[in-house]
Amino acid sequence: MAASSESGGGDVLLMVESDAIVQTLETKCLDELGSARWATQHQNLEKLNMQAIMNAQTHADPFVKEALTLNDKMDVLVEQLITVELWKGKVLPLILQNDFSPNQTFPIMMVLHHEATIINLLETVLYYRDACECIGEALLDLLDYCHRKLTTLISKHENGLLVELFDKFASGKGALERSSAEEVQLQEDKIQFDICTKCVTILRYIIEHRQGLPLSVMTRMLSVHDVPCLMVKLVEDSPWQRSSDGCTQKYAEGVWSSIATADRYKITKTEGQPWIALHHLLMDSDVQRRYEFAEHRKAVILRLRAYMPDILLDQLPFLVDMKMFLERLSVSDMPAAVTSSFILEQLPEIRQRLIERYAGKWRDLAREQYAQYFNPDPEDMKKMADKWCETYDFDALDRLAATEKPRCALCGAEATKRCSKCQMEWYCKRECQVKHWKKHKPACALMTQAPDS
């Protein structure tokens, strides 16, 4: 089990352990996902992620961030992020198509959560300017990654797919009748929504730290991805707000919560990120010189005025000057953007390099990985469960989740009861626990059989 800090603070890692783990981080090839060597690195990243969050919550020394920057491992995180994203897009659908009925879905779920683990860690450490600057050329790949996620989020929201997704979780209908492939896909869709909320914050950090970043990052942000208009779209669509059974709900800290009518305009952390990003962009004189305020862009940006009531300005007072800027923009034109006659554009490389390397190999890769990694026999699953029990300090996990309300594993409602055997799953009532037992029983048995470290 992971050691606790000498100060008795209940850390997942000591500073020296954190540094040692970071030094072992390396780029894993796409065909290694699911292997034993990859799983070891995934578990190490889980530890680093939990410790980084604990450091941030307690305002402690950010030694995980220091280890990542001093050992030049930030670009490794980005490369692993792009790798698992590409695997999910190219290999996972093929695995789920091929009569996917493994003995346990845990190994493949671990790969699904790998992307969320890395994005969580990046969200925590990129609060610091030096961590952002340390990524180097891979920052272009991270920028493209965030843009892909957010444009997909907007598309799903506009097509009603998010409503359909969370209705399935909220009702719990059909949970026991779903095939393994359907359950994995549903969990992946939920993970992707969580990842998208993190991408908003990461993109805001990149914008906030823009002064020390390569010129190519800002060029791509403004000219290729048109991030200002993207942020406006997020403000307009607000995919983290919905209406359910006649009441307003907002998504924060991983759960949907009902909002009282009086608190409807109270801004959550996620809702505030696009506004902060827009303020940094639109009020920056250098951005104003370089951003081409074409008529269609100007029209989109001016739509922000409809979403800036006084109650918003009271919560985010720095937006007052931005509202004044928008009023001036509505009655005047911005000067033509400053452009260079000599343009040398730097392009992201990681995703394209992986696509070229594995072109034509996706189907073979899916078949081989399913056979080798994602359909383990009971003995392999027992070893995996033993290893995970050795990895985690469950007391630390409880402290980490202390601010989050647990949700029922079956219907998603707020839960107060816990599985008495493994202590891992939560339920809102006994009926849900009984209905879910058939699905939970194999994993519960594995966790309770594993030795107590």
Secondary structure, 3 states (H helix, E strand, C coil): CCCCCCCCCCCCCCHHHHHHHHHHCCCCCHHHCCCHHHHHHHHHHHHHHHHHHHHHHCCCCCHHHHHHHHCCCHHHHHHHHHHHHHHHHHCHHHHHHCCCCCCCCHHHHHHHHHHHHHHHHHHHHCCCHHHHHHCCCHHHHHHHHHHHHHHHHHHHHHCCHHHHHHHHHHHCCCCCCCCHHHHHHHHHHHHHHHHHHHHHHHHHHHHHCHHHCCHHHHHHHHHHCCHHHHHHHHHHHCCCEEEECCEEEEEECCEEEEECHHHCCCCCHHHHHHHHHHHHHHCCHHHHHHCCCCHHHHHHHHHHHHHCCHHHHHHCCCHHHHHHHHHHHHHCCCCCCCCCCCCCCCCCCHHHHHHHHHCCCHHHHHHHHHHHCCCCCHHHHHHHHHHHHHHCCHHHHHHHCCCCCCECCCCCCECCEECCCCCCCEECCHHHHHHHHHHHHHHHHHHHHCCCC
